[in-house]
Amino acid sequence: MKFLPVLAALGLALGAASARAETLKIGTVPGAYSDAANVAAREAKAEGLDVQVIEFSDWTTPNVALDAGDVDVNFFQHRPFMENAAKQKGYQFAIVGLGILQNIGLYSLKHKSFDAIPVGGSVAIANDPVNQGRALLLLQKAGLIKLKDGVGFLGTLDDITENPKKLKFTEVEGPQLVRITRDVDLAQGYPHFIVASGSFDPTSGLIYSGIEDKLFAVSFVTKASRKDDPAVAKFVKLFQSSEAVKQQIRKSFANSDKLYLLAWQN
């Protein structure tokens, strides 16, 4: 009967569409986020979900790729970073699941205390608005600078009102801060990049942020039009419930509770 081949072809087409619906590309950055996503991807395969983890070396391209449809989800940014990028670029994104709250720190490989940092000392901080603001708040918490009232995490170098040590600042892309730490008196640091580099002890920070920074939990982000995508929801649920993922995250943060929190549990 002639309609049988047609039905067979239709069935194959529907099967292919179904397979595509259960395929995800996730953009992330090397270190804790990529490692955890890869563990989840391996477990997802057993659940019929084919996940490809794509690493980017900077904090700009993952959003460009998401907006262009080259990835379905990205996992590298927190809400303030996402909202700032959306404001600048017009992105229409949505957070679909919480991930890891990383406690950033201030590190020195030359001095054992903030008091020992010399007048005119060099400080390396992130060059993007939100993460630079976090560093400045931490520097203020350490008593090294004062900021204009109310600037919060959107503060920039222009918002410094007091700098008694006359510190000199170098602005660096976040993932590259670990490479410059040895060359400066003090540097903003992201523990998972430090662990991944093996350059120095990630638990040696002079000060860390903490649970008060819960707004900065790195999360799963999609286009707003895909926020209810069942394949995305399936992967996020698997990620958050996986013991293997939790163990990998702990390993990525040097098995230290002071370096991170599982945001979906806190």
N, C-alpha and C positions, 0 to 999 in steps of 0.2 A: 504494500500500500504506500502511495507516494507521500502521505503525511507523516509517516514514521521517521524518515530521514530529517524532515523539518523539525519534528518534535525533539529528535536526538540532538540536532544542532542547537535548538533553543535551550535544551537542558545543559549542553556544554557551555553555552554563553552565560547562562545563569550561574553555573558553577564557577566560571572564571570571574564573574562579577563578585560572587560571594568571597572568593579567594582574595580578590583585591581589597574587599571591605575589611578583611581580617589581616591586612598587612599595614605595618606602621613604620615610618621613618622618624627617629628621634634625634634631634640635634642637641649636642651637649659640649662640654669642654673637658679636657683631660683631668684626671684625678678622681676625687671621690664621686662626682656626679656621673661621669662616664663609667667608672668601675661598677657602681651600683646599678646603673641602667643595663649594663651588659649582663650582670647576674640575673636581673629580672627578665631580660630578653631570652636567656637560655631557659628559664622556667616557663615563660610564655609560650615557647614553641610546643611544649607538651600539652598546652591548653588550646592549641590550634591557632595561635596568634604569632605570625612571623614578624619579628621586630628587628629592624636594622638600626644600629647606633652609629651616628655620624659625628665625629669629633671636629670641633672648630678651635682654632688657637687664639681667638680674640672674643670680645664681648659685643661685637657689632654684627658680624656675619650670621650668627644663629637667628637673629630677628629678621634680617634681610631674607634669609632662606625660608623662614616660616611664612613671611608675608608673600613670598613668591610661590609658595606651594611646594618647594623643594624638600621640605620636611613637614611632617604632620603635627609634631609636638616639639617644643624645646624644653630643656631642663638645665638651666644655668643661672636664672635670674630671679630676683625677689620682686615683690609688688612695686615698691617705689622705683626700681630700675625700669620695670616694664612700663609704668605709667609715664615716666619721664621720656622714654623712647617713643611712646605713642604720641605724646604731646609734640615732640620734635618732628616725627616722621609721619604722623597720621595713621599709625597702625590701629587696627581693630582687633585686639587680642583679649583673651580671657584666661584666668587661672582656673584650672580644672582639678587641682589636687596639690596639697602641701607636701613638701619634701624635707629638706635638711636645713636646720638653722645652724649656720657656722658662726662660731664666736671669733670675730677678727681680733687680732692682737697688734701690739706695738713691740717690735723686736730690735735688739741691738746686739751685734756681735763684737762690739768694741767696749761697751760699758755695762756695768752690772746694776745701775740704777739711773733714774731720771736726773738725779742731782749731779751725776758724773758727766752728763752731756754738756759739752763746753759752749760758751758764748759763741755764736756764729756757727753752731753745729749744723750738719746737713740732715735733712729729713726727706724721705721718699714717701709719697702718698699717691693714691689712685688718681687718674686724670679725668674720670667721668664724674658728673655732678653729684650723684647720690652717694657713691662709695667714697668720694673725697669728703663729703659731708660727714659720713660715719667716722672717718679717720680724724677729722677735726674735732668732733665731739669727744673722741677718745683722748686726743691730745689735751683737750680742755679738762677732762676728767682727771688726767694725770697732772694737772696744774702747770702745764707748759705754755699754754696760750689762753686767751679769752676771746669769745666770739660775741658778735652783736646779739642782743636779746632776741629770742624768738626765731632765729634762723633755722634751728633744728638740723635735720640731716640734709637740707638743701644748701647749707653753708658752703662758701668757697673761700679761697685764700683772701679775697677782697673783704670778707666779713670778719677777719681777725682784727680785734681792737687792741689787744695787748700781746706782746711777744717779747718778754723781758730778756730772754736769752738771744734775741735777734736770730732765731733759727732761719736757715735758708732752705727753701722747699724745692724739690724736684718732682714733677708730675709724670707718672708712669702708668702705662696700661696695666690694669690689675694683675693679669696673669704673669707679667714680667717683674713684679715687685720682688719676688724671691731672688731673682738674678742680681739685683742691685743692692740687696741688703748688706753684703760685705763691704760695699764701697761707701756707705753712709753711716752716720752716727745713730740713726734711728729710722726704722721703716715700718710702714703699715704691712701687715702680713696676713695671708689667708692660709690657715693650717693645712688644708688638703693639698695646696700647691707645694707647700714646704715638705710635706710627707712624700709626695710624688717625686720631688727633686732629690730628696736625700741629702740636701745641702747642710742642714743643721737641725737642731732639736725643735720640733714644733710646739713643745710644751715649755719652752724657755722664754716665752713672752713676758715682758715687764708688766703688762696689763692686758685684760681681755674685755670684750663686750660680753653680754650675757642674755638672760631671758628677757630683759627689758627691751632687747632688740628683736623681739619676735616678729615684728613687721617685716624683717629682712630674711625670712625663711625662703630658701630657694624652692621654687614651685614648678609644677608642670603647666605649660602655657600652650594654648592653641589659638587659632583664629577664632574670633567670637562666633562665627557662623558654624563652628564645629564643636562648640563647648559641650554638646550633648551626644557626641559621637560615641556609640556603644563600644567600639574597639578601643578608643582612648580610655574610656571609663574602666574597661576590663583590665587594661594594662596598669593603670594607676592603682586600682584595687589590689592587683597581684603584687605590685611593688610594695605597697604599704603593709601587706599581710605576710610577706615572705620573711622567714627567719634567716634565710641565706643572704638576703639583701641587708638586713639589719647587721648581720655579722660582718659583711663586706664594708658597710659604712663605718662600723667601729674600727676595723682594721685600717681604713683610709684616714682615720683621725687618730692614729697612733694609740688606739685602745684607751684614749683619755676622755673622761666625761667632761672635762673642762673646755674641750674644743668644739663640742657640737651637741645638738639636741635633735631628736626625731620630732619634727614640727607637728606631724599629725597626731602625736601622742601627748602634746603639751599645749 
